[in-house]
Amino acid sequence: MSISRAYLLAAVAGICLSTAAHAQGAVAPANAADTATEDQGLAEIIVTAQRRAENLQNVPIAITAANADTLATARVDNIANIQAISPSITFRATNIASSTANVIIRGLGTTGNSRSFEGSVGVFIDGVYRTRAAAALQNFLDIDNLQILRGPQGTLFGKNTTAGALLLSSAAPSTDRSQMLVDMTVGTYETVLVRAAAAVPLSDTLAVRIAGLASTRKGFYTDAQTGRDLNGDKTQAVKGQLLFKPSSDVSIRLIADYSRGGGNCCYATSGFTDGPTQPLVNALTQALGLKLPSARLSDFQQTLNGNGRQTIKDYGGTALIDINLGNSSLKSVTALRRFSLDQRDMDPDFSGADIFRYYETFQSRFFSQELTLNSKIEALNADLVLGGFFSDEKLRMSRVLPWAVQAQTYWDILLGAAGIPAGTAQAPVGPWATEDMRGSAKSYAAFAHMDFAIGSRANVIAGLRYSMEKKRGSFSNPYFDPNPLAVFKLLGAQPGPAYNRSTTDKALSGTFGLQFRPVDDVMLYATYNRGFKAGGVNIDANGAGTLINNAAAYNALPAAIRAGFFGNATAQAPLSPIYKPETVNAFELGGKFQYLGRRARTNIAFFYYDLSNLQIAQFVGLRFTVLNARAAKDYGVEIENLFELTDGLTLAIDGTYIPHAKYAADPNIDAALSGSRFRFAPKLSGNIALNLDKSVSPDVNLTGRVQYQYTSTQLINTATTSRQGAVSLVNANLGFKVPSSNLTVEGWVQNLFNRTYFTQTFATPLQTGDENGYLGAPRTYGLRLRATF
């Protein structure tokens, strides 16, 4: 066991023991302020996980919450660095955000590449479900707070999720006062991030809030030949809000936002495993007069062809209507959104060899309507939530795949080694395929959640949900190279059959739980949740099979070619592109404790997930597949601790231990997965942070933060057993704050000791046995200024 891991385990064990010894005090009221004086101890944290404002310590759900200041201090500018808030949650994205952006909680989440997947972890921004986690990959704009909920959340939210939910809320306009915010960051890699917001009351009933963002960052990679930076990004965003309160019982809030990001993202990677084709790729790179990238990972070098450009647009409008009905309240959330991604002239062989290029577009139009009724039933001493949800998403995707100048040479040499004469397989410069893909998804749901109070110490929680999901997916080739000697025809890979398929899933799911407060400041709970995530249609060129499943194209090949390459095999029926829904039976036993005069807080949760038909997306060379693992289990424990050591100095110790997160042995899934541990599910992960906010004069506070992050060994490729060893990172901030003017100036550094590590690897296209991977960010540092007035 490593020293860092031993220290982390010892710290977590020590905190668990101290919890039992020191639990005492009184339950804090739900409407307590979110700040605390020295006599009051730690500040209360108010959350809305159960559709009402409550003290986090009273909610029988494992939750991590952070306000805007906490997010800024932790350098969580977007979802990419969310693990700095909680070790239970991670985020992965690789070459294309629309298909590869995945959130994982407690080792469970959507993994791999898929155009058709919705996430196992739901992302909700201002109450609106986002079908792609990439919507939170752009830098946060005017976000007031973030909440991370673990486990299935189907009886409280419109869209069902099996692994958890991420709730982000924008800062709201106010009819009481004006406010302005300026937040600026400059740093290494020419990083500049500027955010500003202004809120102005126009009358006693009307207020507006406008926010804007502009950011730029050079990529961490450089091209070995040209020296230009790779994987950089520029983003601009704006958000406008209008609040109308015609009476004390009615609130109407309109939100409109637009963001646009772009750069030469995201095909610069590093070699993880060199396959047998690597010498050929290197030779072709040098034949073009290009330099080979450095083999030293910390140099962050790559050699690419083309002038790859990515553009992401995310925009839409939301209407939030709240009506107070006395003992009840009605809330409506209506949203219309569009998300698009355009990648042009990309280099999908991920090398200096110019084999082929890549153009892809992705467009989503999404409408959703949610209605919830919150009511207090005095006769039952119960809080009731009734809800209905509808959403409709339309997808349109396309790809253009051209061979580049060295494609013919590459295939001649590669196939020549297998005894196929040069020129037999043909790959002339120019497009060999164009693809048109479409999809739709309609969701209908009705849900109810009730919390019964039994006396002053106990509650019973019960909820039920009915879901119906209708999905459709189609694929066709408007163009595929008609030459019978086209490379992928001779290899039997493409063209796959065209299809237009639909599927409908219906499910009943729900929750049941018990909550008990044996003494003041101690809350214990036990819950069962049945989670459901709909199936769908795998939208890909090979979603219905390969060439042999495409009878028209296969039978059109000359008999001599069929005999020579396929042994006169007969055409087969298309495969089904439909994958099954996944379900989870989730059990959780937890406790939330405050002690030492409320100067200490410990929340602990034991969880056990029994999963059926777990959906797994894989990328294997040129093909995107979706598999259903017959069975899987995921269980462990997580703990969050916060201690006020002295006035202005706090210590946070959080850890997640997952001893078991495995697929069952299953001959119907990839051999690399059968009986194997989940990907991106380390056994142990933890954060330790020391936070300082101490007065050094009547007008100035000294601020600082040191954080240690640890992640044990984990599998990082959905199609192989590739591993990344244990990773330890240190982040730090130091600065000052002027409370009277709400001014904060801090210097910051991330990855202080410049640790080089892989976050994810993948099978390199066209290069059997070769893996490339994405590296975590190197050391970065800079200065941040934040002021509100």
N, C-alpha and C positions, 0 to 999 in steps of 0.2 A: 504493500500500500504506500502511495506517495505521501510525502510529508504534508503537502497542502491538503490532500484528501483526509488524512488522519486528523489534522487540526479542525477541519470543517465538521467532521463527524463528532469529534469531541465537543465542539461548541454547541452543536445541535442537541446532543445528548444532555449536556449540562443544562441547557435551557429547559428541556423537557422535565428534568428533575426539579429545577427551581420552580416550575409552574405549580406543581402539586404542593410545594411547601408554602407558597406565598399568595395563593388565590384568596382575595378578600375585597371588600369595598361595597359600593352601591351601584346599581344599574343606572347608567346615564339616561336622561330623557332624550327622546328622539329629536326634539327641537333645540337641542343645545347648540351653542355657537361652535363654529369650526376653528376657533382659536382657544388657547388656554393660557392662564397665568401660571406663575411659578407654584401657587398654592393648589391649583386645579390639576396639575399633572399634564399628561399627554392630551393633545387636542382630540376632540371627537372627530370622526370621519363620517360624513353623511352620504349615504348611497341611495339609489333608487331601484335596486335590483328586483324588488317585489312590487314595483309600480307605485311606490309611495316613499316619501323621504323618511329614512330611518338611520339610526346609529348602526354603523357596520357591525359592531359587537353584538347587536341583537338580531342579526339576520342569519337564518340557518342555511346559508350558502357560502361556500369558500369564495371570497372576493378579494381582489387587490384593487385599491383605488389610488389615484394620483391626480392632483390639481395641476394647473398650468405651470406654477412655479416649480413643482416637483419634476414635471416632465422636462422643463428647461434646464434645471440643474443636472438632471441625469442624462442630458443630451439626447433625449428621445424626441427628435424633430419629426419623425415619422415612424411608421410601424417597424421599420427595418431594425431598430435598436431596442425593441420592446423588452428584450430579456434583461435589460438594465433595471427594469421595474420589478420583475418577478422571474425567478429561475424556472418556474413552471411553464412558461410560455416562450416559444421561439418562432421565428419567421424565416422563411426561405424563399428566394426568388433567383432565377437563373437568367436564361437568355431572352425570355419574352414574358412580360409581366402578366398578360392576359391568361396564360396557360400554366405558369409555373409559380405564381405567388401563393404560398401556402402558410397558414398559421397552425401551430401545433401546441396543444395544452396537455400536460401530463403524459406526454408521449403519444397522444392520439390526435390525429388530424388528417386532412387530405394531404397526401404526399405524391410526388411525381408530377408529370406533365400531362395535362388534358385540357382541351378546349371546352369540353362539355361539363366539367365538374363545377358544382357549387361547393363551398367549403364546409368541412365538418365543424369548424369554428365560425360562427356567424359574426360578421362585422356590421354594426349598426351605427350610423352617424346621424345624430338628431332624430333618433327613432326610426330611421329609414334603413332597411336591410340592403346591403350591397352584395351583389352576386359574385363579385370578384374582389378578393382581398387586396388586389392592386389598387383599388380605389383609395386605400389608406397608405399606399406607398409614396404618394406625393407628400411633400412637406405639410405638416399640420398648419392650418390657418385658423386663428382665432378660436382655438379649442380651449374650453374652460376646464374640462376634467375628463378622465378616462377611467373606466371600470372594467376589470377582467373577471368574468364569472366562469367558474369551472363546472363541467358536467352538462348534461342535457338541459335545455331551457325551454322546452316546448309549451309549457302551460302558462307562460308569462309573456311570450313574445310571438309576433305574428309568424315568423319563419322558424321552423324547427331546426335545431342544431344538435348534433350528437356529442360533441366534445366541449362546447362552451360558447361563450359570447364575449365580444369586445364592444363596449359601449362608449362612444365618443359624443360629447355634447359641446356645442358652440356656446361661447359667451353670449348672453342675451342682452338686447337693448333694455334700457330702464327709463321709465317715465319720471323717475325721482331725481336723477342727477346726470350730468355729463361726465364722460370719461374718455381719456386718450391713452393709448398704449404704443410704445416704441420698443422694439426688440431687435437688436443688431448683433450679428456674429461675423467675425472675420477669422480666418484660419489658414492652415497649410493647404496645399493643393489649390491655391487661389480661391479658397472657400469664402463666399460672401452670402449671408442670409439676412434679409431685412424684412421684418414684419411690422405692420402698423395697423392700428384700429382706432376708430372714433365713434363714440355713442353720444347721441344728442336727443334730449326730449323736445318734441315739437309742441306738445301741449300736455295737459293732465291725462290725456287718453292716447297719445300717439308718440312713438319714439322710433328713431332709426339708428342703425349701426352699420358702418362700412369698414371693411378690413381688406388689406392687400398684402401681397407677398411677392418678393423677387429673390431668386437664389441662383447661384452658379457654383459649380465645383468641377475642377479638372479631375479626370480619371486617375485612379491609382496606378494603372498600367501605362507603360509607354511603348510605342512601336520601336522595335530594335533597329529598324532601317531608317525611319524618318524622325524619330524622337518625339512625334506628336503623342499627346495623351489619349488614352483609350478608356472607354466606359465612363465618360464624363456626363454631366447633366446640367441643364438650365431649366428653371421652372418659374412661371409667373402665374399668379392666382389672385382672384378677387372674390369677395363675399359681401352681399348686401342683405340687410334684415330690416323688416318693418314690423313693429309691434303696435297693435291696436287693442286697447282695453276700453270698450264702450261702457262697461260697468264693472263692478267688483267681482261679478260672477262670470264674465266672459273675457276670454283672451284669444286674440288671433295673431299668430306670428308667421310671417312669410319670409322664407329664406331662399335666396338665389345665389349660386356660386358657379365659378368657372375656373378651371386650371388647365394649363398647358405646359407639358414638360417635353424636353427633347435632348438629344445628344447622340454620340456615336456608340451608345450602349447596345448590346451587352455581350459581345462575342470575344472579348479578350479574356483568356483563361490561362491556366498553367497545366503542364503535363503532370498527371498523377501516376499513371502506369504507361510505359511505352510498350506498344504492341509490335507485332512483326512488320507492320507497314511503316514504322517510324523512320528507318533509314531511307526508304523511298521518298517519304514526305520531305525529309531534310534535303535530299539530293535535288528534288524538284524546286524547293525553296531557293537553294543556291544557284540552280540553273537560271533562275530569273534575276540573278544578281542581288538577291536579298540576304540580309544577315539572319542567322539563326538566333532566336531569343536565348538569353542567358538561362543556363540550367539551374541557377541558384534562385530558389523561389522568392527570396526576399528582395530580389531586383525588380519584381513585377514587370517582366518584359514579355512581349508577344509580337509576332510578325503576322500581319493580316493583309489581305487584298481588299480592294473595293473601298468605297467611301461611305460605309454604312451609317445610316441616320435613322433614328427612332423618334417618333412623335406620339405622345399620349395626350388625349384630351378627355377631361371628365367634367361634365357640367349638368346642371339641372335645377329644379325648384322644388321646394317643400312647403306645404301649408300645415301648420300645427294649430289646432283649434281646441281650446279647453273651456268647458262649460260646467260651472258649479251648480249642482241640482240640490243643494241643501246637504242631505246625508249621503249624497252620491256625487260623482263627477263623470263627465263624458269627455273622452279625448279622441280626436280624429287626426290621423297622420296620413297625408296624401303626398305622393311624390311622383315626379316624372324626371327620369335621368337618361343621359346618354354617355357612353364610354366608348372610346375608339383608340385603336393603336395601329400605327403604320410603321413597318420596318422595310427599308429600301437598301438594296445593294449590300446585304449582309454577307458574311463569310462563314458559312455553316460547316466547312471542314476544319475550322478553328486552327488554321495553320498558315504558313507563308506559301505553301503550294496552292496554285490557283486552279482548283478542281471544279468547284461549282459555287454559285451565288444563290441568294435567297431574298425573296420579296414576300411579305405577308401582311395582310390587313385583318383587323378584328373590329367589329362594330356591335354594340349592344344598345338596345332601346328598352328601357325598363319602366313600368308603371306599377305602383303599389298603393293600396288603400288598407288602412288598419283602423278599426274602431274598438275602443276599450271602455268599459263601464266599471268604475271603481265605486264600491258601495260598502257602507258600514251597516251590518245587520245587528241591531242592538239586542234583539230577542235571543240571538245565538251567540252574541259577543264575538262576532266574526267579521273579518275583512274579506270582501269578495271582489274578484276580477273576472269579468266576462269579456271575451274578445272575438272578433272576426277579422279575417285577413284574406286579401286577394292580391295576387301579383301576376304580371304578364310580361315576359321578356322575349324579345326577338333578337336573334343572333344572325349575323352575316359575316362570313370569313372567306378569304381567298389566299391562294399562294401561286406564285410564279417561280419555277425552278429552272434556271438556265445552266447548261454546262459552260465552264470557263476554258481558258486557252490550254490548260494542261490536262484536261479530263481524258482525252484520247490516249495520251502518253501514259497516264496513271493506270488506266484500265488495260492497256496493252501489256504493260509490265506485270501488273498484278495477276491478270488472267493467264498471261504467258507462263507464269510459274506453275499454273495448274494444267498446262499442256494445251491451252487454247491459242491458236495462232493469232499473231498481232493483226488487228483490223477486223477480226471476226465480230467482236462486240463493238458497236459504233456509238460514239459520244461526241458528235460535232458541236462546235461552239454555237450557243443559242438555246432558247427554251426547249426543254424536252417534255414539260408538262405544265399545264395550268389547272388549278383546282378551284372548285366552287363548293362551299360548305355553308349550310344554313341550319338553324335550330330555333326551337321555341320552347318555352316552359311556362305553364300556367299553374299557379298554386292556389288552393282554396283551403282554409282552415277555420275551425271554430274551437275556442279553448276557454276553459274555466279554471280558476284557482281560488281556493278558499283557505283562510287561516283562522281556525277556531281557538280562542283563548279559553283555557280551563283554569279558572281561578287566576291568580296573579303570577303563577310560577310555570305553567305549562301551556303548550299550544299543540294543536294537531293541524297538519297541513295536508291538503288533498287537492289534486288537480287532474283534469282530463282534457284530452285534445283529439280531435278528428282531423286528419289531413287527407287531401286528395291532390295528387300532382300529375299533370299531363305534360309529357315531353315528346318532342319530335326532333329528329336529326336527319340530315341528308348530305350526300356527297356525290359529286359528278366531276368528270374531266371534260371541260369544254375543249381541251386540246391535249392529246398525248401523241408523242412521236409515232407516226404510222410505220416507220421502218421496222420490219420484222427482226432486224438485227440490233435494235435499240438495247442498250445494256441491261436495263431492268426487265425487259422481256426475256432475254436469254437467262437472266438470273432467277426468273420466276417470281420476282417481287411485285411488279406492277405492269399494267394498270389493274388495280383491284376493282371489284364490281361497284357500279353506282347503286345507291340505295336511297330510299326515303321511308323511314320507319318511325313508328310512334309507340309509346308505352304509357300506361296509366297505373299509378300505385295509390292504394288507399291504406290507411293505417289508423289504428287507435293507440294512443300512447298516453302517458300520464305520470303522476308523481304522488307519493305518500310519504309523510314525514312526521316525526315527533320532535318537539323542542322543549327543553326543561332547564329551569334556572334554580338549581338546588340551594344556592346562596347568592347574595348580591355579587355582581361582577363575575359570575361564572355562568356561561350558557353552554349547554350540551345539546347536540342534535343528532338524529339519525334519519337518513332519507333514502328512498328508493325512487329512481327515475327510469322510465322506459323511454328511450330515445329512438328516433326514426329519421333516416336520411334517404330520400327518394332515389330510385335508380334512374336510368336514363339511356341515351343513345350515344355510343362512342363515335364522335365525329372526326373521322380521319380517313386518309387515302386507303388504308388497309382495314378500316373498321369492319368490313364484310368479307375480308379475306385477301388473298393474293391473286396472281394471274390465273392460277388453276381454278379459282372460284368464279372467274369471269369467263363464262363459256364462250361468249361472242369473240372476245379478244384472243382467247387461247385457241379456239378452233380456226381462227383466221390465220394462224401461223402456218407456214409451209410444213408439209408432213415431214420433210427432212429435218427441219429444225426441231419439231416436236420429238422426233425419234432420237436425234442426237443429244438433246439437252434434257428431255423429260421421259425418255424411254417409252414413248407412245402412251403415257398415262392419259386417262380420260378426264374431261372437265368435271368438276364437282360443283355442287350447289353452293351458293353464297352462304357465308357464316352469318350468324345473327350478331349485329352490332350492339344489341341491348345488354345492359348490365343490371344486376338486381339491386334492390334497395338494401341498405345496411341497417341493422338494429343493434341497440345496446341496452343491456340491463345494468344500470349503474347503482351501486350501493356506496353510501358514504356515512362515516361516523366521525363526528368532529366536536371540537370544543373551542370556545373563545373565552379568554381569561384576562382580567385586569388585576393588578396587585401592586404591592409596594406603594400604597397611597396613590394608585393610578399613574405611577411613573413607569410602569412596565405593562406590556401587553403581549400576549402570546395566543396565536390562533393555530390550531393543528387540525388536520383532516386526514383520515385514512380512507382510501377509495379502492373499489374493486369493480372492474368493468368486464362484463361477459358479452362478447360481440359475435354477431352472426353476419355472414356475407359482407365482411369488411371490404370496402372498395379501395383498390390499389391501382394507381396509374403508373405506367412504366414507359420509358423511352428506350427502345432497343435498336440502335443503329439509325434507321430512318423511319421507324414505325412507332406510333403511339398506341399502346394497348391499355385496356381497363380490365382488371381481374377482380373476382370476388373470392376472398379467402373464406372458406367455409366457416371457420371458427377462429377466435382469437381471445386472449385474456390480457388484461392490463391492470396491475394493482401496485399500490405503494402508499407512501405517506408524504405529506408536505407540511412545513411549519414556517410561520412568519412571526418574528419577534421584533419588538421595538422597545428600547429602554431610554429613559431620560437619565443620563449619568449625572449631569449637573445642569443648572439653568443654562440653556442654549447649546447643550451638547447631547446628541442622541446617537444611539448605536442600533442599527438594524441588522438582524441575522436571519436570513431566509434560506431554506433548503428544501429540495425535493428528492426523494429517494424512491426509485421505481425498480424493485428487484426483478419484476417479471413483466414483460411487454412483448408477447410472442404470438405469431401465427401458429395455429395447429398444423401438424403434418397433413399435407393436402396434395395429392398427385395432380390436381387440376390447376395449380398455380405454379409459377416459375420455381424451379428447383432451388434457386438462390433464396427464395422466400419461405418455402415450406419448412415449418419447424423453426424458423429463424426469428430473431428479435426484430421489432419494428425499426424502421429507419428514423433517424433523428430523435432517438429516445434514449439518452444517456441514463445509466443507472443512478448517477448522483450529479446534481447540479446545485449550486448555491451562490448566494450573494452576501457579502458582509460590507456594510457601509457605515462610516463614521461621519456624522453631519454636525457642522458648527455654525451657529448663528448667535454670536456673543457680543454684547455691548462693550466697546473699548473706550467710549466717550459718550457724553450726553447725546451726541448727534450721529454717531457712526457705530455700526456693528461690523465685526469681522466675520466673514463667512468662509466656509470651506467644506469640502467633501472628499473623502477617500473611499473608493469602492474596490473590493476584490471580487472577481467573478471566477467561478470554477465550473468546468464541465468535464465529466469523465469521458472515457472512450465511447464512441458511438459509431453506428453504421451510417454511411452517408451517400449510398447509391441504391436506388430502388431496384436495380437489375443485377447487382453484384453484392459481394460481401466486403467491399472496401470499407476501411475504418479510418477515422481520425482519432489519434490518441488524445489523452487528456489535455485540456487547454486551460491556462490560468491567465487572466487579464487584470490589469490594475488601471483604474481611471481616477483622476483627481481634479478638483477645482479649488481655487483660492481667490478671495476678493473681499470687497467691502460693500455694505449697504447703508443707505441713508434713509432710515424709516420715515422721517418727516416728509420726504419728497418721493418716496417709493422708488428710489434709484438703486440699482444693483450693478456693480462692475466686477466681473470675474475673469480670471484666466483659467483655462481648462486644458486638459490633456486626456486623450483616449488611447488605450493600449500603450501605456507608459513605457513598457519594456520591449515594445515592438515585436511582439510574438507573431510568428508567421504560421498560419494554419488553414486547412481547407474547411469550407462550410458545406460543400456538396460536390459530388463528382457525377459524371455521366459517361455513357458509351459514346466515344467520338464517332460521328457519322462517317460511314464508308470505311472505317479502319478497325476491323475486327480485332478484339483483344486490347484495344487502346482506350485509355480513360483520360479525360481532361477534367479539371475541376476549378471551382471558384474559390478564391482566397478571401479570408476575412480582412477587414480594413487594417492597414498598417498604423503605426503611431501617427496621430494627428493632434494638433494643438492650436489654440487661438485665444481670442478675447471676445467676451460677450458683454453687452450693455443692455439693460432692461429698465424701463421707467414707465410708471403709470401716474397720471395726474388728471 
